[in-house]
Amino acid sequence: TKEAATYLAAGNLSKTDIWTLDLAADADIINAYLYVAYNWDKTDGNIPVWTTTFNNAAISPVASYRDQSNLGTYGKYGYGLIVYHVSDLVNKNGDNTFVLEKISGMTAVYPSTFVVFYNVTESDTITTVYMYNGADLLANSNNLAGRTAAANSVLDIDPVDNLLLAKLHVFAASAQPGEGNLIVNGVAFDNVWTGTSNTTDEYVLDVTDFIASSNSVSFVATGSTILALQQFVVVKNAVPSVSAKVANEYTSGGGACYAGTNNTLQVNLTNDGLIDATYTVDLYVNGEKLDSTEVSVAVGEKTVVYLTDDTIRPITAATVNGAENAEKVNYTVVISDKLSGVVLSESTLTPTVLYNGNLGKDFAYPAESITPFNSISINGDIIIDTKADSTYLAAGNLSKTDVWTIELPAGVTVVNGYVYVAYNWDKTDGTIPVWTTTFNNVAISPLASYRDQSNLGTYGKYGYGLVVYDVSDLIQNGENTFVLEKISGMTAVYPSTLVVLYNVSGSEAIKNVYMFNGADLLANSNNLAGRTAAANSVLDIDLPMFIENAKLHIFAASAQSGEGNLIVNGQTFTNVWSGSSNSTNEYIVDLTDSIASSNSVSFVATGSTILALQQFIVVDLATPTASDLQKLIDETPADGVLNLSNLNFADVSNVNITKDITLVGDNLVI
């Protein structure tokens, strides 16, 4: 309400009122009104004659109210109120200008009142305003009988839950001290006014403790002329409020929606309101509701809920990091008050559909698994020698030299020799790092290479992999030197492994070695759904008939404690690794009692980044005895065929054949 100085006497023809607003950026104007009270109006009609503008736009009354004393010479002079609706004209940040221009000096105008209602994006309260308008000219003069001169009203409101505050705003013009009391719901408030004959005044009562659905208000005049005007009941009640943070499983680099699997969204909720609340949390995927849950949260408490998008999107070339035709998914999480259905929060995510390379190559494009590399029988042994962590070659360093010293006994013939080189963080544009290599001063080229990538985020295209070199013809007794020189600092290189397989002249001890190669980058991070991140492989071998022992050699890079389990032929080995982020490690499983022609290996990641590498099965064959041969004969049905393959039996003098069977074999002598 403007001050007394803005009073427009009858003889003055115009006035300009300015209100300056500074509302929050998220404020949304709902309604706005101008209240203009007047007196001593001598125009011939029910409403004064003047023109009005608000922010340079012409405005017309939406309501008007009038009264008169009805006594004496001036009894027809009007006192009243005119209301203008200016919602669409309000400047919420800056000046708001109201101009009134009278046609003639027929009316005096009290200071104006500007009323603005607005919403904000987030609030833990709702304010409801019940607006009652009118104009009632009162005076306690010429009243020898002592009647009560009052404007009596009943203000009805709706029932209120979770009431915080209720106030009654009573307006009056020419409301001077000693001129009025109020009686609200039977409670008296005496001598409430402090204005002048030229003011518009507002008296505010806190009625929280005695608000009712039907409220009686008696505006009592106790002195000379006073004009009772509009009355507002303002009720503030607590409503559920929530602060929410929504994230999908991978959030960096614009986020990702995983192909080939369902997806989980995490919603962190905080009840930042004033009352306990039960929320309904809905997940919409491309406009379709796919999941919903309810959760109750006390005031000030936090909780986490998970929502599932169970759509399985195909793993295609479009899901490779950087694909031009990549698909995006629109996720919208809507949180509402369960009781009222009022939406309290809405969050939107638009991640790209990518395969998650950390889950294993079953979820990659193209899908891959560990592959057979070599299968060989030797009558000597196998040497496996992995260099120490200190030989790790950081990306910024350009060369490394590894030296293995091996001592081969006399009569040894090297059958095969391989150098295994694992790498990470490769930024070259291709499927294999760019470097040059020599072994014992001879240039060597890759025999095989394997590559993987996380496929997620900014670094998702960086390669992790394995390069294998055949050095069979270059192995020598004593020092064996491997030199790697990078073209640029584009790749980091893990410690290398030298594998040598050899025969020994005159030895009858047979080893079968089955070699399987691959590289599978794994991590159990960004995995709210709790999927198993694993490299799953099946190692098929020609199972020998007589086995002395069998071992499975499993290799990994960056294999730290707490980062991996193994499941081999159904048997679980927990927390098997003890390396560092710079190491290449080997774990050996005794397969003697569980080896089969088809062996399942699940290399399970339980922590951060780990690189699953080559796997070898090494079988020591047993020399069969006469009793072994007798057992085979006894188990062969009459007229059956017993294939002894390449088996050699040390002594068969006590073997008895009591039925007709056919014996075949490479070493059979009859």
C-alpha positions as CSV (number, residue, x, y, z in Angstrom):
1,T,0.0,0.0,0.0
2,K,1.3,3.4,-0.9
3,E,2.0,6.1,1.7
4,A,-0.3,9.0,2.7
5,A,1.6,11.4,0.3
6,T,0.0,9.6,-2.7
7,Y,-3.5,10.7,-1.6
8,L,-5.2,12.5,-4.5
9,A,-7.3,15.3,-3.3
10,A,-10.5,16.1,-5.3
11,G,-9.1,19.1,-6.9
12,N,-6.0,17.3,-8.3
13,L,-6.5,15.4,-11.5
14,S,-3.8,12.7,-11.7
15,K,-1.5,10.5,-9.7
16,T,1.3,8.1,-10.5
17,D,2.1,5.2,-8.2
18,I,5.2,3.0,-8.6
19,W,6.0,-0.3,-7.0
20,T,9.4,-1.9,-7.5
21,L,9.5,-5.7,-7.3
22,D,12.6,-7.9,-7.0
23,L,11.3,-11.5,-7.2
24,A,13.3,-14.7,-7.5
25,A,14.2,-15.9,-11.0
26,D,11.9,-18.9,-10.6
27,A,8.9,-16.8,-9.4
28,D,5.8,-17.4,-11.5
29,I,3.2,-14.7,-11.3
30,I,-0.2,-16.3,-10.6
31,N,-2.4,-13.2,-10.0
32,A,-2.1,-9.5,-9.4
33,Y,-4.6,-6.9,-8.4
34,L,-4.8,-3.1,-7.8
35,Y,-7.1,-1.9,-5.1
36,V,-8.1,1.8,-5.4
37,A,-10.3,3.3,-2.6
38,Y,-12.0,6.7,-3.0
39,N,-14.2,9.2,-1.2
40,W,-16.3,12.2,-1.7
41,D,-17.3,11.1,-5.2
42,K,-19.8,13.5,-6.7
43,T,-20.2,11.8,-10.1
44,D,-23.6,10.8,-11.3
45,G,-23.3,7.0,-11.2
46,N,-22.0,4.0,-9.3
47,I,-18.4,4.4,-10.2
48,P,-16.0,7.4,-10.5
49,V,-15.0,8.6,-13.9
50,W,-11.3,8.4,-14.6
51,T,-8.8,6.5,-16.9
52,T,-6.1,4.2,-15.7
53,T,-3.0,2.5,-17.0
54,F,-0.7,-0.1,-15.6
55,N,2.8,-0.3,-17.1
56,N,1.5,1.8,-20.0
57,A,-1.4,-0.5,-20.7
58,A,-5.0,0.7,-20.3
59,I,-6.9,-1.2,-17.6
60,S,-10.5,-1.4,-16.7
61,P,-12.2,-2.4,-13.4
62,V,-13.0,-6.0,-12.7
63,A,-15.0,-5.2,-9.6
64,S,-16.3,-2.1,-7.8
65,Y,-18.0,-1.4,-4.5
66,R,-19.7,1.7,-3.2
67,D,-21.3,3.2,-0.1
68,Q,-22.7,6.5,1.1
69,S,-23.7,8.1,4.4
70,N,-27.1,8.9,2.9
71,L,-27.6,11.7,5.4
72,G,-27.8,15.5,4.8
73,T,-26.4,17.6,2.0
74,Y,-23.4,15.2,1.3
75,G,-25.3,12.0,1.9
76,K,-25.1,11.0,-1.7
77,Y,-21.4,11.4,-2.0
78,G,-19.8,8.1,-2.7
79,Y,-17.1,6.2,-0.8
80,G,-15.9,3.0,-2.4
81,L,-13.4,0.6,-3.8
82,I,-12.4,-0.3,-7.4
83,V,-10.4,-3.4,-8.2
84,Y,-8.2,-3.9,-11.3
85,H,-6.7,-7.2,-12.6
86,V,-3.1,-6.7,-13.8
87,S,-1.7,-10.3,-13.7
88,D,-0.4,-10.2,-17.3
89,L,1.2,-6.8,-16.9
90,V,3.4,-7.2,-13.9
91,N,7.1,-6.7,-14.2
92,K,8.5,-9.1,-11.5
93,N,11.9,-7.5,-11.5
94,G,11.7,-3.7,-11.7
95,D,9.2,-0.9,-11.6
96,N,5.4,-1.3,-12.0
97,T,3.7,2.0,-12.7
98,F,0.0,2.8,-12.1
99,V,-1.4,6.1,-13.6
100,L,-4.8,7.5,-12.7
101,E,-6.2,10.5,-14.5
102,K,-9.5,12.0,-13.5
103,I,-11.9,13.8,-16.0
104,S,-12.7,16.4,-13.4
105,G,-12.2,17.2,-9.7
106,M,-15.2,15.2,-8.6
107,T,-13.5,12.5,-6.5
108,A,-10.7,12.1,-3.9
109,V,-8.6,9.0,-4.1
110,Y,-6.9,7.2,-1.2
111,P,-3.4,5.5,-1.6
112,S,-3.5,2.4,-3.7
113,T,-2.7,-1.2,-2.8
114,F,-0.9,-3.6,-5.1
115,V,-1.4,-7.3,-4.4
116,V,0.8,-9.9,-6.2
117,F,0.6,-13.7,-5.9
118,Y,3.4,-15.9,-7.2
119,N,4.7,-19.4,-7.1
120,V,8.2,-20.6,-6.8
121,T,9.7,-23.8,-8.3
122,E,10.3,-25.5,-4.9
123,S,8.6,-24.9,-1.6
124,D,7.7,-26.8,1.5
125,T,4.6,-24.7,2.1
126,I,1.4,-23.8,0.3
127,T,-0.2,-20.4,0.9
128,T,-4.0,-20.1,0.3
129,V,-5.5,-16.7,0.2
130,Y,-9.3,-16.1,0.6
131,M,-10.1,-12.7,-0.7
132,Y,-13.3,-10.8,0.3
133,N,-14.0,-7.4,-1.1
134,G,-16.3,-4.6,-0.2
135,A,-16.6,-1.0,0.9
136,D,-18.6,0.0,4.0
137,L,-18.7,3.6,5.2
138,L,-18.9,3.8,9.0
139,A,-19.0,6.4,11.7
140,N,-20.1,6.4,15.4
141,S,-21.5,9.9,15.2
142,N,-25.1,11.1,15.4
143,N,-25.8,8.0,17.5
144,L,-27.3,9.0,20.8
145,A,-28.7,5.5,21.2
146,G,-25.3,4.0,21.3
147,R,-25.8,1.6,18.5
148,T,-22.9,-0.5,17.3
149,A,-21.7,0.9,14.0
150,A,-20.0,-2.0,12.3
151,A,-19.4,-3.9,9.1
152,N,-20.1,-7.5,10.0
153,S,-18.9,-10.3,7.7
154,V,-18.4,-14.1,7.7
155,L,-15.3,-15.3,6.0
156,D,-15.5,-19.0,5.0
157,I,-12.4,-21.0,4.2
158,D,-11.7,-24.7,3.3
159,P,-10.4,-27.2,5.9
160,V,-6.7,-27.0,6.4
161,D,-4.3,-29.9,7.1
162,N,-0.8,-29.3,8.6
163,L,-1.6,-25.7,9.5
164,L,1.5,-23.6,10.1
165,L,0.1,-20.1,10.1
166,A,-3.1,-18.2,9.6
167,K,-3.4,-14.4,9.3
168,L,-6.3,-12.0,8.8
169,H,-5.6,-8.9,6.8
170,V,-8.2,-6.1,7.3
171,F,-8.0,-2.9,5.2
172,A,-9.5,0.5,5.9
173,A,-9.2,4.0,4.7
174,S,-9.2,7.2,6.8
175,A,-8.6,4.9,9.8
176,Q,-7.3,7.1,12.6
177,P,-6.5,6.3,16.2
178,G,-9.5,5.9,18.4
179,E,-11.8,5.2,15.4
180,G,-12.1,1.4,15.3
181,N,-12.0,-2.0,17.0
182,L,-12.1,-5.5,15.5
183,I,-13.9,-8.6,16.8
184,V,-12.7,-11.8,15.2
185,N,-14.3,-15.1,16.1
186,G,-15.4,-13.6,19.4
187,V,-11.9,-12.2,20.2
188,A,-11.8,-8.4,20.6
189,F,-8.9,-6.2,19.4
190,D,-9.3,-2.6,20.5
191,N,-8.1,0.7,18.9
192,V,-6.3,-1.1,16.0
193,W,-5.8,1.8,13.6
194,T,-3.0,4.3,13.4
195,G,-3.6,6.1,10.1
196,T,-4.8,9.5,9.1
197,S,-7.7,10.9,7.1
198,N,-5.5,10.5,3.9
199,T,-4.2,6.9,4.4
200,T,-5.1,3.4,3.4
201,D,-4.2,1.1,6.3
202,E,-3.8,-2.6,6.8
203,Y,-4.2,-4.4,10.1
204,V,-2.8,-8.0,10.3
205,L,-4.0,-10.4,13.0
206,D,-2.4,-13.8,13.7
207,V,-5.4,-16.1,13.9
208,T,-3.5,-19.4,13.8
209,D,-4.9,-20.4,17.2
210,F,-8.5,-19.7,16.5
211,I,-9.0,-20.0,12.8
212,A,-12.2,-21.8,11.8
213,S,-13.9,-22.9,8.6
214,S,-16.4,-20.1,9.1
215,N,-14.8,-16.9,10.6
216,S,-16.8,-13.9,11.9
217,V,-15.3,-10.5,11.6
218,S,-16.9,-7.4,13.0
219,F,-15.3,-4.1,11.9
220,V,-16.5,-1.7,14.6
221,A,-16.4,2.1,14.1
222,T,-15.8,4.0,17.4
223,G,-15.2,7.5,16.1
224,S,-15.7,9.6,13.0
225,T,-15.8,8.5,9.4
226,I,-13.9,5.3,8.5
227,L,-14.1,3.2,5.4
228,A,-14.0,-0.6,5.8
229,L,-12.5,-2.3,2.8
230,Q,-11.2,-5.7,1.6
231,Q,-10.3,-8.5,4.0
232,F,-8.0,-11.4,3.2
233,V,-7.6,-14.7,5.1
234,V,-4.1,-16.0,4.4
235,V,-3.5,-19.6,5.4
236,K,-0.1,-21.2,5.2
237,N,0.1,-25.0,5.6
238,A,3.0,-27.4,5.3
239,V,3.1,-29.7,2.2
240,P,5.4,-32.5,1.4
241,S,8.7,-31.3,-0.2
242,V,11.6,-33.2,-1.6
243,S,15.1,-32.6,-2.8
244,A,16.1,-35.2,-5.4
245,K,19.2,-36.1,-7.3
246,V,18.8,-38.6,-10.1
247,A,21.6,-40.4,-11.8
248,N,21.9,-43.4,-14.2
249,E,24.7,-45.9,-13.7
250,Y,27.3,-44.2,-15.7
251,T,27.3,-40.4,-15.4
252,S,30.5,-39.1,-16.9
253,G,30.8,-37.7,-20.5
254,G,27.0,-37.3,-20.8
255,G,26.2,-40.6,-19.3
256,A,25.2,-43.9,-20.8
257,C,22.3,-46.3,-21.1
258,Y,23.8,-49.8,-21.3
259,A,22.9,-51.9,-24.3
260,G,22.3,-55.6,-23.9
261,T,21.0,-55.4,-20.4
262,N,18.5,-53.6,-18.2
263,N,19.4,-50.3,-16.6
264,T,19.1,-49.0,-13.1
265,L,18.6,-45.4,-12.0
266,Q,19.5,-44.1,-8.6
267,V,17.3,-41.5,-6.9
268,N,18.7,-39.8,-3.8
269,L,15.8,-38.3,-1.8
270,T,15.9,-35.8,1.0
271,N,12.8,-34.7,2.8
272,D,13.5,-31.0,3.1
273,G,10.0,-30.2,4.0
274,L,8.3,-29.5,7.4
275,I,6.2,-32.8,7.6
276,D,6.9,-36.5,7.2
277,A,5.9,-37.6,3.7
278,T,5.3,-40.6,1.5
279,Y,6.5,-40.1,-2.0
280,T,5.5,-41.9,-5.2
281,V,8.6,-42.1,-7.5
282,D,7.8,-42.9,-11.2
283,L,10.2,-43.6,-14.0
284,Y,9.2,-42.7,-17.5
285,V,11.3,-44.0,-20.5
286,N,10.6,-42.1,-23.7
287,G,7.3,-41.0,-22.2
288,E,6.2,-44.5,-21.1
289,K,6.0,-45.3,-17.4
290,L,8.2,-48.4,-16.8
291,D,8.7,-48.5,-13.0
292,S,7.3,-47.0,-9.9
293,T,7.9,-47.2,-6.2
294,E,6.7,-45.6,-2.9
295,V,8.9,-44.5,0.0
296,S,8.2,-42.8,3.3
297,V,10.7,-40.4,4.6
298,A,10.7,-38.5,7.9
299,V,11.5,-34.7,8.0
300,G,15.2,-34.1,7.4
301,E,16.0,-37.7,6.6
302,K,17.5,-39.1,3.4
303,T,17.0,-42.3,1.5
304,V,17.9,-43.9,-1.8
305,V,15.5,-45.7,-4.2
306,Y,16.4,-47.6,-7.4
307,L,14.2,-47.7,-10.5
308,T,14.6,-50.2,-13.3
309,D,14.4,-49.7,-17.0
310,D,13.9,-53.3,-18.1
311,T,14.2,-52.6,-21.8
312,I,16.9,-54.7,-23.4
313,R,18.4,-52.7,-26.2
314,P,20.4,-54.6,-28.9
315,I,24.2,-54.3,-29.0
316,T,25.0,-53.0,-32.4
317,A,27.6,-50.9,-34.2
318,A,25.5,-47.9,-33.1
319,T,26.4,-48.7,-29.5
320,V,30.1,-48.3,-30.0
321,N,31.6,-45.1,-28.4
322,G,31.6,-42.3,-31.0
323,A,29.1,-43.9,-33.4
324,E,27.4,-41.2,-35.5
325,N,24.0,-42.9,-35.4
326,A,24.0,-43.4,-31.6
327,E,20.6,-43.6,-30.0
328,K,19.6,-41.6,-27.0
329,V,17.1,-42.5,-24.3
330,N,14.9,-40.0,-22.5
331,Y,14.6,-40.7,-18.8
332,T,12.2,-38.7,-16.6
333,V,11.8,-39.3,-12.9
334,V,8.7,-37.8,-11.4
335,I,8.3,-37.5,-7.6
336,S,4.9,-36.7,-6.2
337,D,3.1,-36.6,-2.9
338,K,1.3,-40.0,-2.5
339,L,-1.7,-38.5,-0.7
340,S,-2.4,-35.5,-3.0
341,G,-0.8,-36.5,-6.2
342,V,0.9,-33.1,-6.4
343,V,4.2,-33.3,-8.4
344,L,7.1,-32.2,-6.1
345,S,10.1,-32.8,-8.4
346,E,10.8,-33.8,-12.0
347,S,14.2,-34.7,-13.3
348,T,15.3,-35.6,-16.9
349,L,18.3,-37.5,-18.2
350,T,19.2,-38.1,-21.8
351,P,22.0,-40.6,-21.9
352,T,23.5,-42.3,-25.1
353,V,22.9,-46.0,-25.6
354,L,26.4,-47.6,-25.3
355,Y,27.6,-51.1,-24.6
356,N,29.4,-51.4,-21.3
357,G,32.7,-53.0,-22.0
358,N,33.5,-53.4,-18.3
359,L,30.8,-56.1,-18.1
360,G,32.8,-58.5,-20.3
361,K,33.0,-59.1,-24.0
362,D,29.7,-60.9,-24.0
363,F,28.3,-57.3,-23.8
364,A,30.7,-55.8,-26.5
365,Y,30.3,-55.2,-30.2
366,P,31.3,-57.5,-31.7
367,A,31.0,-60.1,-28.9
368,E,34.2,-62.1,-28.3
369,S,35.5,-64.7,-26.0
370,I,38.9,-66.2,-25.3
371,T,40.1,-68.2,-28.3
372,P,42.3,-71.3,-28.7
373,F,45.8,-70.4,-29.7
374,N,48.0,-73.5,-29.5
375,S,47.8,-77.1,-28.4
376,I,51.0,-79.1,-28.1
377,S,52.5,-82.2,-26.4
378,I,56.0,-82.0,-25.1
379,N,58.2,-84.4,-23.2
380,G,60.1,-81.7,-21.5
381,D,58.6,-78.7,-19.6
382,I,57.1,-75.2,-19.9
383,I,58.8,-72.1,-18.6
384,I,56.6,-69.1,-17.7
385,D,58.4,-66.0,-16.5
386,T,56.6,-62.7,-15.9
387,K,58.7,-59.5,-15.3
388,A,58.3,-57.4,-12.1
389,D,56.1,-54.3,-11.6
390,S,59.2,-52.1,-12.0
391,T,59.2,-53.0,-15.8
392,Y,55.9,-51.3,-16.3
393,L,56.2,-48.7,-19.0
394,A,54.2,-45.6,-18.4
395,A,52.6,-43.8,-21.3
396,G,55.0,-40.9,-21.2
397,N,58.1,-43.2,-21.4
398,L,59.1,-44.5,-24.8
399,S,61.1,-47.6,-24.4
400,K,61.7,-50.7,-22.2
401,T,64.2,-53.6,-22.2
402,D,63.3,-56.9,-20.6
403,V,65.9,-59.6,-20.0
404,W,65.1,-63.2,-19.1
405,T,67.9,-65.6,-18.1
406,I,67.0,-69.2,-18.7
407,E,69.0,-72.3,-18.2
408,L,68.1,-75.2,-20.4
409,P,69.4,-78.7,-19.6
410,A,71.5,-80.6,-22.1
411,G,69.5,-82.4,-24.8
412,V,66.8,-79.8,-24.8
413,T,65.0,-78.7,-28.0
414,V,62.9,-75.6,-27.9
415,V,59.5,-76.3,-29.4
416,N,57.8,-73.0,-29.0
417,G,58.6,-69.6,-27.5
418,Y,56.3,-66.7,-27.0
419,V,56.4,-63.2,-25.6
420,Y,53.1,-61.9,-24.2
421,V,52.8,-58.1,-23.9
422,A,49.7,-56.5,-22.3
423,Y,49.0,-52.8,-22.6
424,N,46.5,-50.2,-21.4
425,W,45.3,-46.6,-22.1
426,D,46.2,-46.9,-25.8
427,K,45.1,-43.8,-27.7
428,T,46.4,-44.8,-31.2
429,D,43.9,-44.9,-34.0
430,G,43.7,-48.6,-34.7
431,T,43.4,-52.0,-33.3
432,I,47.0,-52.4,-32.2
433,P,49.5,-50.0,-30.6
434,V,52.3,-48.6,-32.7
435,W,55.7,-49.6,-31.6
436,T,58.8,-51.6,-32.8
437,T,60.1,-54.7,-31.0
438,T,63.2,-56.9,-31.1
439,F,64.1,-60.2,-29.4
440,N,67.8,-61.0,-29.1
441,N,68.5,-58.2,-31.6
442,V,66.1,-59.6,-34.2
443,A,63.1,-57.5,-35.3
444,I,59.8,-59.4,-34.5
445,S,56.2,-58.8,-35.5
446,P,53.0,-59.7,-33.7
447,L,51.7,-63.2,-34.2
448,A,48.3,-62.3,-32.6
449,S,46.7,-59.3,-30.9
450,Y,43.6,-58.9,-28.8
451,R,41.9,-55.6,-27.8
452,D,39.1,-54.3,-25.6
453,Q,37.8,-51.0,-24.4
454,S,35.4,-49.8,-21.6
455,N,33.4,-47.9,-24.3
456,L,32.1,-45.5,-21.7
457,G,32.7,-41.8,-21.4
458,T,35.6,-39.6,-22.6
459,Y,38.1,-42.3,-22.3
460,G,35.9,-45.1,-23.5
461,K,37.8,-45.6,-26.7
462,Y,41.2,-46.1,-25.1
463,G,42.4,-49.6,-25.7
464,Y,43.4,-52.4,-23.3
465,G,44.9,-55.5,-24.9
466,L,47.5,-58.1,-25.5
467,V,50.1,-58.6,-28.2
468,V,51.7,-62.0,-28.7
469,Y,55.1,-62.6,-30.5
470,D,56.5,-65.9,-31.7
471,V,60.2,-66.1,-30.7
472,S,60.5,-69.9,-31.0
473,D,63.6,-69.7,-33.3
474,L,65.3,-67.0,-31.2
475,I,65.3,-68.6,-27.7
476,Q,68.8,-69.1,-26.4
477,N,70.4,-70.5,-23.3
478,G,71.3,-67.7,-21.0
479,E,70.0,-64.1,-21.5
480,N,67.1,-63.4,-23.8
481,T,66.5,-59.7,-24.4
482,F,63.2,-58.1,-25.5
483,V,63.2,-54.4,-26.5
484,L,60.1,-52.3,-27.1
485,E,60.3,-48.8,-28.5
486,K,57.1,-46.7,-28.9
487,I,56.7,-44.1,-31.6
488,S,55.0,-41.7,-29.1
489,G,53.6,-41.6,-25.6
490,M,50.2,-43.0,-26.6
491,T,50.2,-46.3,-24.7
492,A,51.2,-47.7,-21.3
493,V,52.7,-51.3,-21.2
494,Y,52.4,-53.9,-18.5
495,P,55.3,-56.2,-17.6
496,S,55.9,-58.9,-20.2
497,T,55.7,-62.7,-20.0
498,L,58.1,-65.1,-21.7
499,V,56.7,-68.6,-22.3
500,V,59.1,-71.4,-23.5
501,L,58.0,-75.0,-24.3
502,Y,60.7,-77.6,-24.8
503,N,61.4,-81.3,-25.3
504,V,64.1,-83.3,-23.5
505,S,65.8,-86.1,-25.4
506,G,65.0,-89.5,-24.1
507,S,62.2,-88.3,-21.7
508,E,59.0,-90.3,-21.4
509,A,57.2,-87.7,-19.3
510,I,54.5,-86.2,-21.5
511,K,52.9,-82.8,-21.0
512,N,49.9,-81.5,-23.0
513,V,49.7,-77.8,-23.1
514,Y,46.5,-76.0,-24.2
515,M,46.9,-72.3,-24.8
516,F,44.0,-69.9,-25.0
517,N,44.5,-66.1,-25.6
518,G,42.3,-63.0,-25.2
519,A,42.0,-59.6,-23.5
520,D,38.9,-58.6,-21.6
521,L,38.7,-55.3,-19.7
522,L,36.5,-55.7,-16.7
523,A,35.3,-53.5,-13.8
524,N,32.5,-53.8,-11.2
525,S,32.0,-50.1,-11.1
526,N,29.0,-48.1,-12.4
527,N,27.0,-51.2,-11.9
528,L,23.9,-50.3,-9.7
529,A,22.1,-53.4,-11.0
530,G,24.6,-55.7,-9.5
531,R,25.4,-57.6,-12.7
532,T,28.3,-60.0,-12.7
533,A,31.2,-58.4,-14.6
534,A,33.0,-61.4,-15.9
535,A,35.0,-62.9,-18.8
536,N,33.4,-66.2,-19.3
537,S,35.2,-68.8,-21.3
538,V,35.0,-72.5,-22.2
539,L,38.4,-74.2,-22.6
540,D,37.9,-77.4,-24.7
541,I,40.8,-79.9,-24.7
542,D,41.4,-83.5,-25.8
543,L,41.2,-85.1,-22.4
544,P,43.9,-87.7,-21.9
545,M,42.9,-91.0,-20.5
546,F,45.5,-91.1,-17.7
547,I,46.4,-87.9,-15.9
548,E,49.0,-87.4,-13.2
549,N,48.1,-83.8,-12.5
550,A,46.6,-80.8,-14.3
551,K,46.9,-77.1,-13.7
552,L,45.1,-74.0,-15.0
553,H,47.3,-70.9,-15.4
554,I,45.2,-67.7,-15.5
555,F,46.9,-64.3,-16.3
556,A,45.7,-60.8,-15.5
557,A,47.0,-57.2,-15.5
558,S,46.3,-54.6,-12.9
559,A,45.0,-57.4,-10.7
560,Q,44.9,-56.0,-7.2
561,S,43.6,-57.4,-3.9
562,G,39.9,-57.4,-3.7
563,E,39.4,-57.1,-7.4
564,G,38.6,-60.6,-8.6
565,N,37.3,-64.1,-8.1
566,L,37.5,-67.2,-10.3
567,I,34.9,-69.8,-10.9
568,V,36.5,-72.9,-12.5
569,N,34.3,-75.9,-13.3
570,G,31.8,-74.8,-10.7
571,Q,34.4,-74.2,-7.9
572,T,34.8,-70.7,-6.6
573,F,38.2,-69.2,-5.7
574,T,37.8,-65.9,-3.8
575,N,40.0,-62.8,-3.9
576,V,42.7,-64.5,-5.8
577,W,44.8,-61.5,-6.9
578,S,47.6,-59.7,-5.0
579,G,49.2,-57.5,-7.6
580,S,49.2,-53.7,-8.3
581,S,47.9,-51.4,-10.9
582,N,51.2,-51.8,-12.7
583,S,51.6,-55.6,-12.6
584,T,50.9,-58.7,-14.7
585,N,49.9,-61.6,-12.5
586,E,49.5,-65.3,-12.8
587,Y,47.1,-67.5,-10.7
588,I,47.3,-71.3,-10.8
589,V,44.4,-73.6,-10.1
590,D,44.9,-77.3,-9.5
591,L,42.6,-79.0,-12.0
592,T,43.7,-82.6,-11.3
593,D,40.4,-83.7,-9.7
594,S,38.0,-81.6,-11.8
595,I,39.5,-81.4,-15.3
596,A,37.1,-82.2,-18.1
597,S,37.1,-82.2,-21.9
598,S,35.2,-78.9,-21.6
599,N,36.3,-76.6,-18.8
600,S,34.3,-73.5,-17.8
601,V,36.2,-70.5,-16.4
602,S,34.5,-67.3,-15.2
603,F,37.0,-64.5,-14.5
604,V,34.9,-62.3,-12.2
605,A,35.7,-58.6,-11.5
606,T,34.7,-57.5,-8.0
607,G,36.4,-54.1,-7.9
608,S,37.9,-51.5,-10.2
609,T,39.7,-52.0,-13.6
610,I,41.3,-55.4,-14.2
611,L,42.4,-56.9,-17.5
612,A,41.7,-60.7,-18.0
613,L,44.4,-62.2,-20.3
614,Q,45.6,-65.6,-21.5
615,Q,44.8,-68.9,-19.9
616,F,46.8,-72.2,-20.2
617,I,45.9,-75.7,-19.2
618,V,49.0,-77.8,-18.5
619,V,48.4,-81.6,-18.1
620,D,51.0,-84.1,-16.9
621,L,50.2,-87.5,-18.4
622,A,50.5,-90.5,-16.1
623,T,52.3,-93.7,-17.4
624,P,49.6,-96.4,-17.5
625,T,50.3,-99.7,-15.7
626,A,49.3,-103.3,-16.4
627,S,46.4,-102.9,-14.0
628,D,45.2,-99.9,-15.9
629,L,45.2,-102.0,-19.1
630,Q,43.4,-104.8,-17.4
631,K,40.7,-102.5,-16.2
632,L,40.2,-101.1,-19.7
633,I,39.9,-104.7,-21.1
634,D,37.5,-105.7,-18.4
635,E,35.3,-102.6,-19.2
636,T,35.2,-103.3,-22.9
637,P,32.2,-105.5,-23.9
638,A,32.6,-108.7,-25.8
639,D,33.2,-108.2,-29.5
640,G,33.9,-104.5,-28.7
641,V,36.8,-102.3,-29.8
642,L,39.4,-101.0,-27.3
643,N,41.4,-98.0,-28.8
644,L,44.6,-97.6,-26.9
645,S,45.6,-94.6,-29.0
646,N,49.3,-93.7,-28.3
647,L,49.4,-95.2,-24.8
648,N,52.5,-97.1,-23.7
649,F,52.1,-99.7,-21.0
650,A,55.3,-100.5,-19.0
651,D,54.5,-104.2,-18.4
652,V,51.6,-106.3,-19.8
653,S,52.9,-109.8,-18.9
654,N,50.1,-110.3,-16.4
655,V,47.2,-109.0,-18.5
656,N,44.5,-111.5,-19.2
657,I,42.0,-111.3,-22.1
658,T,39.1,-113.7,-21.6
659,K,36.7,-112.5,-24.3
660,D,36.8,-111.6,-28.0
661,I,37.7,-107.8,-28.4
662,T,39.5,-105.8,-31.0
663,L,42.6,-103.9,-29.9
664,V,43.8,-100.9,-31.9
665,G,46.5,-98.3,-31.1
666,D,49.5,-96.5,-32.4
667,N,52.0,-98.5,-30.2
668,L,50.3,-101.9,-30.4
669,V,52.6,-104.9,-30.8
670,I,51.0,-108.4,-31.0
